[in-house]
Amino acid sequence: MKKLREVIQEAVDNKVALGHFNISNLEGLWAIFRAAKELKQPVIIGVSEGERDFVGVRQVRALVSSIRDEFDYPIYLNADHTYSFERVKEVIDAGFDAVIFDGSQLSLEENIKITRQCVDYARSVNPDILVEGELGYIGTSSKLLDEIPEGAAVTEDTITTAEDAKRFVAETGVDLLAPAVGNIHGMLKSSPDPRLHIDRIKAIREAGGVPLVLHGGSGTVDEDFTSAIKAGVAIVHINTELRVAYRDGLKRSLQEYPDEIAPYKILKEAMLGMKEVTAKRLKLFNQS
């Protein structure tokens, strides 16, 4: 089985992107895996702190590992937005494939300090575990939004600069960088999300020298995805779109079959909805 680092490098070489999809239950995991398997695409499963608390840190690790082993499939596990060294240490010790320390709301100096601490610990435990750093605030919640999150860096004068990215990567040693380039967490209810700053993505990629990760992909227009991938994005995160698909599928089931009480039957439409979203995004990210 290829290591995640190798799969990311292949994506970089081919100018495509890996899909990163969050889960908080078993049907989400099966939906994402089945979509990826049908398309023969590697895939990353993400779990935020809240999602890990709900599913269980070692439990989600065991679930993803069991699928990888049974099907001999390149499915990987990332500890999404993690806000303290202690919780980074927790997932490294549990054997996750990757982790992101999110210090985007800290000063640059403090962000660098803690991210470096996370990198050093990961290297001491298992050099194959990838550490991602985040630079620039884009909001915190994967939900439907009435407006852009307060303080989110979406304008040209507030998004991540190439200079800061270069310093951050050099002083932390991160494997991956998640910049603020117009992307936001969540999806606006009544309009597309802000457009991405493609030229800035290219400049950050060149200055930082590591693959970029686009967080808050839900709600982004397709054209910006393809342009961002060509400019240096190697991984794209999708979560809110999956949650909407889950809700809508569950709603359909409850409305059409009000007397059904078997959870696996009620949840089938929710799983199929998430699978459809995953497949659509994987096709786009891989230009297939």
Secondary structure, DSSP 8 states (H G I E B T S, - for coil): ---HHHHHHHHHHHT--EEEEE-SSHHHHHHHHHHHHHHT--EEEEE-HHHHHHH-HHHHHHHHHHHHHHHT--EEEEEEEE-SHHHHHHHHHHT-SEEEE--TTS-HHHHHHHHHHHHHHHHHH-TTSEEEEEES---S--SEESS--TT---STTTS--HHHHHHHHHHH--SEEEE-SS--SSEESSS------HHHHHHHHHHH-S-EEE---TT--HHHHHHHHHHTEEEEEE-HHHHHHHHHHHHHHHHH-TT---HHHHTHHHHHHHHHHHHHHHHHHTT-
